[in-house]
Structure formats: structure tokens, C-alpha cells
Amino acid sequence: MKINNIQRLIEEYDTEKIIFTEIGPRARKNCVLNFDDFYKICMWKSRRQKNRYLKNKNKVENISRKAFLTSDETKKIELLCGLDGVGIPTASAILTVLYPENYSIIDIRCIETLNHLGYKMKNVMTVNNWLKYLEIMRDLAKENNVTTRDLDKALFALHRRILDEKGFVNLYGRKP
């Protein structure tokens, strides 16, 4: 049996790649996020708020346009968090998808890794903590000559390594 569009299905398997190579550039170019793209990003970040994400069909374009056009970081994150089901971690994921060279996803694992490296970060998701996180991530990215998105991937990997060394084997589905 021949499967229609098999190459596209194979490409769709790597959701993160599609989000960063198709959705992010398109939304960045248009300075707006349509509902379908918003939903894909949100579901990639966290599926827990699925029903709440669906409530944003009529407002995501207006709010995302305002958020992407402002240079005020606080206003940017607050506008995105005004969408149903979107908290600071998901809002940071949206910004990261559009601007991977300048934003990174705030996540408890990244915060724990930064604390392990000697930074003093609180494990709370507030705007002020996100701003502090963003400043640290931008400085570290510049210092290490990588994008902030690449840095957050490195912190995720380092977090997994630290847990493995502490005996948390298979926490991420890896075999010992």
C-alpha cells in the first residue's frame, strides 16, 4: 500500500524542526501568529492546557501582533500571558520560536541547571524572574558564542547529565 505524502509525514515527525524552520520564520516575517501556528507551538511546549488554547481562536492574532511589535520585554510577555492557557513558560516558548537568537524557553530544569552552575535563580515563574533569566541566558549565549535557544538546549542536556550522575537513571527515557 502506498502512503500519500510520506515524505511530509516523515518531516512532520520532527515537530520542533517544523516549528523553528517554518512557523517561526513565517510569524516573524508577518509579525503575527495565526491560531493554527499558535496552537502547534503551545502543544509542542505543553499539552496540558489544550482546551484552554482552543479558546484563543479570535484573539491570538491581535495579541501576538501587539506582543511582537513592542520592544518592552515586560509588556511582550504579559500580552502573551493574557492568552488562555499561556503562562510564562509557554509565552517564552512562543518568543523563542520566533526569535531563537534572542529568547530561550524558561523551564524549571534550566533554572535548576543555572543554580547548579552558581547562578541564583528562584524556581518561580514571574515576569521579574523571567527577565533575570533572560538576562543571564543572553549573557551566557554571547559568552559562549551560541544563540539563546542553543544555550537552553545545552542546559536541558546538562540537567539530564546531572540527574544521571545523581542516579536518576531513565528519568528522560534513556537506558542506563
C-alpha beads as a LAMMPS data file, in Angstrom:
LAMMPS data file: protein, C-alpha beads

176 atoms
175 bonds

1 atom types
1 bond types

-500.0 500.0 xlo xhi
-500.0 500.0 ylo yhi
-500.0 500.0 zlo zhi

Masses

1 110.0

Atoms # bond

1 1 1 0.000 0.000 0.000
2 1 1 1.335 3.414 -0.975
3 1 1 1.090 6.124 1.693
4 1 1 0.257 9.570 0.367
5 1 1 2.692 12.356 1.241
6 1 1 5.033 10.022 3.105
7 1 1 7.986 12.418 2.903
8 1 1 5.945 15.194 4.515
9 1 1 4.780 12.797 7.238
10 1 1 8.389 11.884 7.926
11 1 1 9.245 15.586 8.165
12 1 1 6.276 16.208 10.474
13 1 1 7.661 13.660 12.907
14 1 1 10.239 16.240 13.937
15 1 1 7.774 18.796 15.305
16 1 1 10.480 21.016 16.745
17 1 1 12.207 21.317 13.387
18 1 1 8.964 22.375 11.674
19 1 1 8.187 24.862 14.406
20 1 1 11.601 26.520 14.136
21 1 1 12.077 26.342 10.354
22 1 1 8.547 27.044 9.113
23 1 1 6.287 28.519 11.778
24 1 1 8.804 30.817 13.457
25 1 1 10.109 32.446 10.265
26 1 1 6.585 32.869 8.859
27 1 1 5.271 34.503 12.045
28 1 1 8.396 36.663 12.370
29 1 1 8.012 37.867 8.766
30 1 1 4.312 38.683 9.249
31 1 1 4.737 39.993 12.819
32 1 1 1.731 37.912 13.829
33 1 1 0.927 34.388 14.882
34 1 1 -2.143 32.776 13.352
35 1 1 -4.187 30.447 15.515
36 1 1 -3.006 27.197 13.900
37 1 1 0.648 28.100 14.373
38 1 1 -0.001 29.334 17.918
39 1 1 -1.717 26.049 18.725
40 1 1 1.151 23.968 17.298
41 1 1 3.722 25.870 19.356
42 1 1 1.649 25.602 22.526
43 1 1 1.019 21.888 22.070
44 1 1 4.739 21.344 21.465
45 1 1 5.577 23.155 24.709
46 1 1 2.825 21.680 26.877
47 1 1 -0.281 19.688 26.036
48 1 1 -1.821 20.193 29.489
49 1 1 -3.684 23.377 28.525
50 1 1 -5.083 22.075 25.215
51 1 1 -8.698 23.052 25.904
52 1 1 -7.696 26.500 27.075
53 1 1 -5.517 27.121 23.990
54 1 1 -8.593 26.494 21.849
55 1 1 -10.313 29.499 23.444
56 1 1 -7.843 31.856 21.728
57 1 1 -9.082 31.495 18.139
58 1 1 -10.464 35.023 17.931
59 1 1 -7.753 36.862 19.823
60 1 1 -4.360 35.284 19.145
61 1 1 -3.603 37.360 16.040
62 1 1 -4.378 40.689 17.707
63 1 1 -2.480 39.890 20.898
64 1 1 0.522 38.310 19.170
65 1 1 0.857 41.282 16.800
66 1 1 0.927 43.693 19.749
67 1 1 3.429 41.492 21.603
68 1 1 5.774 41.106 18.639
69 1 1 5.743 44.814 17.786
70 1 1 6.587 46.124 21.252
71 1 1 10.180 46.410 22.368
72 1 1 9.156 46.396 26.042
73 1 1 10.058 42.909 27.321
74 1 1 7.618 43.080 30.235
75 1 1 4.728 44.124 28.022
76 1 1 5.661 41.452 25.462
77 1 1 5.471 38.585 27.972
78 1 1 2.403 39.997 29.733
79 1 1 0.489 40.285 26.458
80 1 1 1.255 36.679 25.528
81 1 1 0.341 35.513 29.036
82 1 1 -3.040 37.185 28.508
83 1 1 -3.947 34.333 26.172
84 1 1 -5.908 31.461 27.723
85 1 1 -3.649 28.657 28.942
86 1 1 -0.446 30.595 28.301
87 1 1 1.857 31.111 31.242
88 1 1 5.390 32.449 31.244
89 1 1 6.988 29.140 30.124
90 1 1 4.687 28.847 27.082
91 1 1 4.978 32.554 26.275
92 1 1 8.769 32.193 26.404
93 1 1 8.481 29.227 24.009
94 1 1 6.468 31.343 21.568
95 1 1 9.086 34.101 21.653
96 1 1 11.871 31.549 21.267
97 1 1 10.273 30.008 18.184
98 1 1 10.120 33.413 16.506
99 1 1 13.394 34.811 17.804
100 1 1 15.697 31.879 18.737
101 1 1 18.762 34.098 18.668
102 1 1 17.388 36.354 21.400
103 1 1 14.989 34.306 23.549
104 1 1 15.060 30.970 25.298
105 1 1 12.451 28.829 26.952
106 1 1 12.256 29.261 30.689
107 1 1 11.862 25.887 32.318
108 1 1 12.405 24.564 35.810
109 1 1 15.154 22.262 34.506
110 1 1 17.058 25.185 33.014
111 1 1 16.662 27.177 36.225
112 1 1 17.946 24.220 38.259
113 1 1 20.928 23.892 35.928
114 1 1 21.748 27.596 36.217
115 1 1 21.582 27.266 40.006
116 1 1 23.914 24.254 39.767
117 1 1 26.320 26.476 37.791
118 1 1 26.281 29.080 40.572
119 1 1 23.585 31.486 39.450
120 1 1 20.950 32.469 41.961
121 1 1 17.571 31.902 40.343
122 1 1 14.236 31.362 42.050
123 1 1 12.121 28.412 40.912
124 1 1 9.099 30.628 40.298
125 1 1 7.608 31.782 37.032
126 1 1 7.167 35.519 37.483
127 1 1 7.849 38.283 34.983
128 1 1 10.772 39.544 37.080
129 1 1 12.299 36.075 37.313
130 1 1 11.857 35.645 33.541
131 1 1 13.605 38.980 32.925
132 1 1 16.502 37.909 35.161
133 1 1 16.615 34.519 33.401
134 1 1 16.629 36.217 30.008
135 1 1 19.500 38.492 31.020
136 1 1 21.575 35.532 32.257
137 1 1 20.780 33.490 29.150
138 1 1 21.695 36.328 26.781
139 1 1 24.967 36.955 28.598
140 1 1 25.861 33.248 28.638
141 1 1 24.914 32.823 24.988
142 1 1 27.109 35.736 23.993
143 1 1 29.971 34.477 26.157
144 1 1 29.726 31.014 24.572
145 1 1 29.054 32.279 21.035
146 1 1 25.724 30.446 20.659
147 1 1 22.101 31.508 20.332
148 1 1 19.958 31.659 23.436
149 1 1 17.926 28.754 22.008
150 1 1 21.059 26.637 21.613
151 1 1 22.009 27.547 25.166
152 1 1 18.681 26.373 26.581
153 1 1 19.103 23.064 24.714
154 1 1 22.567 22.754 26.268
155 1 1 21.122 23.433 29.718
156 1 1 18.457 20.745 29.184
157 1 1 21.197 18.276 28.230
158 1 1 23.355 19.307 31.188
159 1 1 20.369 18.881 33.503
160 1 1 19.860 15.343 32.200
161 1 1 23.566 14.614 32.718
162 1 1 23.485 15.958 36.284
163 1 1 20.451 13.819 37.100
164 1 1 22.093 10.773 35.559
165 1 1 25.197 11.341 37.683
166 1 1 22.995 11.587 40.765
167 1 1 21.340 8.276 39.956
168 1 1 18.148 9.492 38.327
169 1 1 18.540 6.963 35.539
170 1 1 15.764 6.725 32.928
171 1 1 14.117 9.978 34.029
172 1 1 14.177 11.073 30.388
173 1 1 13.577 7.637 28.882
174 1 1 17.260 6.847 28.465
175 1 1 18.583 3.410 29.274
176 1 1 21.483 3.097 31.708

Bonds

1 1 1 2
2 1 2 3
3 1 3 4
4 1 4 5
5 1 5 6
6 1 6 7
7 1 7 8
8 1 8 9
9 1 9 10
10 1 10 11
11 1 11 12
12 1 12 13
13 1 13 14
14 1 14 15
15 1 15 16
16 1 16 17
17 1 17 18
18 1 18 19
19 1 19 20
20 1 20 21
21 1 21 22
22 1 22 23
23 1 23 24
24 1 24 25
25 1 25 26
26 1 26 27
27 1 27 28
28 1 28 29
29 1 29 30
30 1 30 31
31 1 31 32
32 1 32 33
33 1 33 34
34 1 34 35
35 1 35 36
36 1 36 37
37 1 37 38
38 1 38 39
39 1 39 40
40 1 40 41
41 1 41 42
42 1 42 43
43 1 43 44
44 1 44 45
45 1 45 46
46 1 46 47
47 1 47 48
48 1 48 49
49 1 49 50
50 1 50 51
51 1 51 52
52 1 52 53
53 1 53 54
54 1 54 55
55 1 55 56
56 1 56 57
57 1 57 58
58 1 58 59
59 1 59 60
60 1 60 61
61 1 61 62
62 1 62 63
63 1 63 64
64 1 64 65
65 1 65 66
66 1 66 67
67 1 67 68
68 1 68 69
69 1 69 70
70 1 70 71
71 1 71 72
72 1 72 73
73 1 73 74
74 1 74 75
75 1 75 76
76 1 76 77
77 1 77 78
78 1 78 79
79 1 79 80
80 1 80 81
81 1 81 82
82 1 82 83
83 1 83 84
84 1 84 85
85 1 85 86
86 1 86 87
87 1 87 88
88 1 88 89
89 1 89 90
90 1 90 91
91 1 91 92
92 1 92 93
93 1 93 94
94 1 94 95
95 1 95 96
96 1 96 97
97 1 97 98
98 1 98 99
99 1 99 100
100 1 100 101
101 1 101 102
102 1 102 103
103 1 103 104
104 1 104 105
105 1 105 106
106 1 106 107
107 1 107 108
108 1 108 109
109 1 109 110
110 1 110 111
111 1 111 112
112 1 112 113
113 1 113 114
114 1 114 115
115 1 115 116
116 1 116 117
117 1 117 118
118 1 118 119
119 1 119 120
120 1 120 121
121 1 121 122
122 1 122 123
123 1 123 124
124 1 124 125
125 1 125 126
126 1 126 127
127 1 127 128
128 1 128 129
129 1 129 130
130 1 130 131
131 1 131 132
132 1 132 133
133 1 133 134
134 1 134 135
135 1 135 136
136 1 136 137
137 1 137 138
138 1 138 139
139 1 139 140
140 1 140 141
141 1 141 142
142 1 142 143
143 1 143 144
144 1 144 145
145 1 145 146
146 1 146 147
147 1 147 148
148 1 148 149
149 1 149 150
150 1 150 151
151 1 151 152
152 1 152 153
153 1 153 154
154 1 154 155
155 1 155 156
156 1 156 157
157 1 157 158
158 1 158 159
159 1 159 160
160 1 160 161
161 1 161 162
162 1 162 163
163 1 163 164
164 1 164 165
165 1 165 166
166 1 166 167
167 1 167 168
168 1 168 169
169 1 169 170
170 1 170 171
171 1 171 172
172 1 172 173
173 1 173 174
174 1 174 175
175 1 175 176
